[in-house]
Amino acid sequence: MQILGGLLPFVVMTVLFWFLFIKPQKKRQQERQEMLDSLEIGAKIVTIGGIKGEITEIKDDELGVKIASEVEIKVSRMAVGRIED
């Protein structure tokens, strides 16, 4: 019985750690993955580096992004920070 009493603080700390850190992080990762999966041609995006543009082409993990008239760059899908409204 004394062993269970000694393990109780560790179990409580593990549960708190799970709910305060691991669960929210997994939720953010899932939301980001859903955002990346929903990218489509014509969407206005901002990259992690702050470059704003419009998606003109999607090939697997690479996007063509128009950042100015007659200026298009290729970026990784993972480089997308957010979709603009």
C-alpha positions as CSV (number, residue, x, y, z in Angstrom):
1,M,0.0,0.0,0.0
2,Q,2.9,2.3,0.7
3,I,4.3,1.7,-2.8
4,L,1.0,3.0,-4.3
5,G,1.2,6.1,-2.1
6,G,4.7,6.7,-3.4
7,L,3.7,6.3,-7.0
8,L,0.6,8.5,-6.8
9,P,2.5,11.9,-7.2
10,F,4.2,10.6,-10.3
11,V,0.9,9.4,-11.8
12,V,-0.7,12.8,-11.0
13,M,2.3,14.6,-12.6
14,T,2.1,12.5,-15.7
15,V,-1.6,13.0,-16.1
16,L,-1.2,16.8,-15.6
17,F,1.7,16.9,-18.1
18,W,-0.4,15.0,-20.6
19,F,-3.3,17.4,-20.4
20,L,-1.3,20.6,-20.2
21,F,1.3,19.9,-22.9
22,I,1.0,16.8,-25.0
23,K,-2.8,16.9,-25.8
24,P,-2.8,20.6,-26.9
25,Q,0.3,20.1,-29.0
26,K,-1.3,17.1,-30.8
27,K,-4.4,19.2,-31.4
28,R,-2.4,22.0,-33.0
29,Q,-0.5,19.5,-35.2
30,Q,-3.8,18.0,-36.4
31,E,-5.3,21.4,-37.2
32,R,-2.1,22.4,-39.1
33,Q,-2.2,19.2,-41.1
34,E,-5.8,19.7,-41.9
35,M,-5.0,23.3,-43.1
36,L,-2.1,22.0,-45.3
37,D,-4.3,19.3,-46.7
38,S,-7.0,21.8,-47.6
39,L,-4.8,24.0,-49.8
40,E,-6.1,24.6,-53.2
41,I,-5.2,26.7,-56.3
42,G,-6.3,30.3,-55.9
43,A,-5.9,30.3,-52.1
44,K,-4.0,33.3,-50.7
45,I,-1.3,32.2,-48.2
46,V,1.4,33.6,-46.0
47,T,4.5,31.4,-45.7
48,I,6.4,30.9,-42.4
49,G,8.9,33.4,-43.7
50,G,6.2,36.0,-44.2
51,I,6.0,35.9,-48.0
52,K,2.4,36.6,-49.2
53,G,1.1,35.1,-52.4
54,E,-1.5,33.1,-54.2
55,I,-1.2,29.4,-55.0
56,T,-1.0,28.8,-58.8
57,E,0.1,25.2,-58.9
58,I,0.1,22.2,-56.5
59,K,2.4,19.2,-57.2
60,D,2.6,16.7,-54.3
61,D,4.6,18.6,-51.6
62,E,5.5,21.6,-53.8
63,L,3.4,24.7,-54.4
64,G,3.8,27.4,-57.1
65,V,3.1,30.7,-55.4
66,K,2.6,34.0,-57.3
67,I,4.0,36.8,-55.2
68,A,3.9,39.6,-57.8
69,S,2.9,40.0,-61.5
70,E,5.0,37.6,-63.5
71,V,6.9,36.5,-60.4
72,E,6.3,32.9,-59.2
73,I,8.2,30.9,-56.6
74,K,8.2,27.3,-55.6
75,V,7.8,26.5,-51.9
76,S,7.3,23.4,-49.9
77,R,3.8,22.7,-48.6
78,M,5.2,22.7,-45.1
79,A,6.4,26.3,-45.6
80,V,2.8,27.6,-45.5
81,G,2.1,29.4,-42.3
82,R,-1.5,30.3,-42.7
83,I,-4.3,30.9,-45.2
84,E,-5.4,34.5,-45.6
85,D,-9.1,35.4,-45.8
